[in-house]
Amino acid sequence: MKFNTKAIHAGQKPEETSGAVMPPIFQTSTYVQKAPNQHLGYDYARVGNPTRTALEKLIAGLEEATFCACFSSGVGAIDAIIKTLKPGDHVISTNDLYGGTYRLFTSVFEPYGIGFSFVDMTDIQQVEAAINPNTRLIWIETPTNPLLRIIDIQAVAEMSSQNGILSAVDNTFASPYLQQPLLLGADIVMHSTTKYLGGHSDVIGGAVASNHEEFMEKIRFQVKTTGAVPGPMDCYLTLRGIKTLHIRVERSVENAKKIALFLNEHDKVEHVHYPGLPNHPQFELAARQMKDSGAMISFSLKDNTIERAVQLMASTKIFTLAESLGGVESLISHPASMTHGSIPKAIREKAGLSDSLIRLSVGIEDVEDLIHDVDLALTS
Ligand SMILES: *Cc1c(COP(=O)(O)O)cnc(C)c1O
């Protein structure tokens, strides 16, 4: 099956007792047993639920994985991955990382004795230099947030496997429609399904997928033991969202490309970060690694102040000022004061995240309305 067919059919079959074409919302906490441990495959809903199973099979199909486990949030999924490690273990990650991941790593797991190095992963030598005998995991996030730099998944995955280290990719920003990390050699792929997979900004969720049986055993143990599982209604909403993933992302990217070109020519704009622009430092890598250049854009202003950025964001009418991304509606945000507020200013600036940087998540509205909206806000 090709991707667009998989988005609708992978792992989905009509429900057996009724023939319902769509997976029912199995709103139950427990399942009947004929005799102790004799059941139809489900014993307790923390461990498994058929609506969740349908979602896991669908995401596994889209990521070319044999196993997938779903979580109640993206950070819940990351938390489970890091808990497969132990004190003394070391993780290498990017210095341009989702703020919530950074907070989880440094505020929760560092105090428990897991070490983290944050490096510029667009430079493979920096990754290699950070490897030490305790390194167990390389955590890739690409495109990065919010600067939309591109990390070479294949090169990092190759280097990590040569060193006996697992590599994981947070694929939230690209979605499996644009990028399939396991096919590029990564061991683990993770999603905040809250974003493009769900696609309608109405549900929080996470997923981990892999072909690595031993690793997925550990993840299943985490699901059962630490229990950050999604409810059946949330699984249903995410399943419903995924069925239009390919057409949503395609249209969002089409819109984003036009907006990026418009911003790139605008005299109030200092710099546009977008992997689809030829001036992007990893333009060629993005073209090779991704099916298309994505629907996230960030840009800085000539008037590089927090005040001006805040004023601009208050004056858009269609772009809604909000955290998050990947929904059908366009969103605008200010990383320095919102998503990346938990990263200290000095570290933020060192990573190139300027005060006026604005991030757009481009939705599927009419692109002329979107361009008009940004233009008015820039010139007001
Ligand atoms: C949103 C996000 C997360 C966290 O996911 P939640 O569903 O909000 O817990 C992790 N990584 C990236 C890249 C994200 O955008």
The ligand as an SDF file (V2000), in Angstrom:
LIG
                    3D

 15 15  0  0  0  0  0  0  0  0999 V2000
    4.2360   19.4520   21.2360 C   0  0  0  0  0  0  0  0  0  0  0  0
    5.5320   18.7890   21.0860 C   0  0  0  0  0  0  0  0  0  0  0  0
    5.9670   17.8380   22.0100 C   0  0  0  0  0  0  0  0  0  0  0  0
    5.1800   17.5040   23.2670 C   0  0  0  0  0  0  0  0  0  0  0  0
    3.9580   16.9290   22.9670 O   0  0  0  0  0  0  0  0  0  0  0  0
    2.6340   17.1180   23.8980 P   0  0  0  0  0  0  0  0  0  0  0  0
    1.6240   16.3380   23.1360 O   0  0  0  0  0  0  0  0  0  0  0  0
    2.3510   18.5770   23.9610 O   0  0  0  0  0  0  0  0  0  0  0  0
    2.9680   16.5480   25.2300 O   0  0  0  0  0  0  0  0  0  0  0  0
    7.1800   17.2200   21.7780 C   0  0  0  0  0  0  0  0  0  0  0  0
    7.9330   17.5170   20.7110 N   0  0  0  0  0  0  0  0  0  0  0  0
    7.5480   18.4350   19.7960 C   0  0  0  0  0  0  0  0  0  0  0  0
    8.4330   18.7110   18.6290 C   0  0  0  0  0  0  0  0  0  0  0  0
    6.3490   19.0990   19.9550 C   0  0  0  0  0  0  0  0  0  0  0  0
    5.9910   20.0290   19.0510 O   0  0  0  0  0  0  0  0  0  0  0  0
  1  2  1  0
  2  3  1  0
  2 14  2  0
  3  4  1  0
  3 10  2  0
  4  5  1  0
  5  6  1  0
  6  7  2  0
  6  8  1  0
  6  9  1  0
 10 11  1  0
 11 12  2  0
 12 13  1  0
 12 14  1  0
 14 15  1  0
M  END
$$$$
